[in-house]
Amino acid sequence: VVLFAATLLPFAQQHSGWIYLVAATVLGARFIQLAWKLWRHYSDALARRTFRFSIWHLSLLFAALLVDHWMGPWLKSLVAG
């Protein structure tokens, strides 16, 4: 849960936009789901799955920051008209 909160900080401090927020929320929810499942019903296979997702989680968060950086201003100009 602390990791999820930390991933929301770039949006809270206005260093990223809505694209990143959506990605961080979806990825964070999935990570919490896997962690909860691992805590309640431990297995080595689930531990490996959670670990693999944690690597994807970080990679996709960085990708979302990059996409948000490049697409954010473009989307704002579309909305502003």
C-alpha positions in Angstrom: 0.0 0.0 0.0 2.9 2.3 0.7 4.4 1.6 -2.7 1.0 2.4 -4.3 0.9 5.8 -2.4 4.5 6.5 -3.5 3.7 5.9 -7.2 0.9 8.6 -6.9 3.4 11.2 -5.8 4.4 12.4 -9.3 0.8 13.3 -10.0 0.2 14.8 -6.5 3.2 17.0 -7.0 2.1 17.9 -10.5 5.1 16.3 -12.2 2.9 14.1 -14.3 -0.6 14.1 -15.7 -3.7 12.0 -16.1 -2.1 9.4 -18.3 0.4 8.5 -15.6 -2.3 8.6 -12.9 -4.5 6.1 -14.7 -1.5 3.8 -15.3 -0.2 4.0 -11.7 -3.7 3.3 -10.3 -4.3 0.3 -12.5 -0.8 -1.1 -12.0 -0.9 -0.4 -8.3 -4.3 -2.1 -7.9 -3.0 -5.2 -9.6 0.1 -5.2 -7.5 -1.9 -4.9 -4.3 -4.2 -7.7 -5.5 -1.2 -10.0 -6.1 0.5 -9.1 -2.8 -2.8 -9.7 -0.8 -3.2 -13.1 -2.5 0.4 -14.0 -1.8 0.0 -13.0 1.9 -3.2 -15.0 2.3 -2.3 -18.1 0.2 1.5 -18.3 -0.1 3.0 -20.5 -2.8 6.4 -20.4 -4.5 4.6 -20.1 -7.9 2.6 -17.1 -6.8 5.7 -15.5 -5.2 7.5 -15.8 -8.6 4.5 -14.4 -10.4 4.3 -11.5 -8.0 8.0 -10.9 -8.5 7.7 -10.9 -12.3 4.8 -8.5 -12.1 6.9 -6.2 -9.9 9.5 -5.9 -12.7 6.7 -5.2 -15.2 5.1 -2.7 -12.8 8.2 -0.6 -12.6 8.9 -0.8 -16.3 5.4 0.2 -17.2 5.3 3.0 -14.6 8.4 4.5 -16.3 6.8 4.1 -19.7 3.7 5.8 -18.5 5.8 8.7 -17.2 7.4 9.0 -20.7 4.1 8.8 -22.6 2.6 11.3 -20.2 5.5 13.7 -20.7 5.2 13.6 -24.5 1.4 13.2 -24.9 0.2 15.2 -22.0 0.7 18.7 -23.6 -0.9 17.4 -26.8 -3.9 16.1 -25.0 -4.3 19.3 -23.0 -4.3 21.3 -26.3 -7.0 19.1 -27.7 -9.2 19.5 -24.6 -8.6 23.3 -24.5 -9.6 23.5 -28.1 
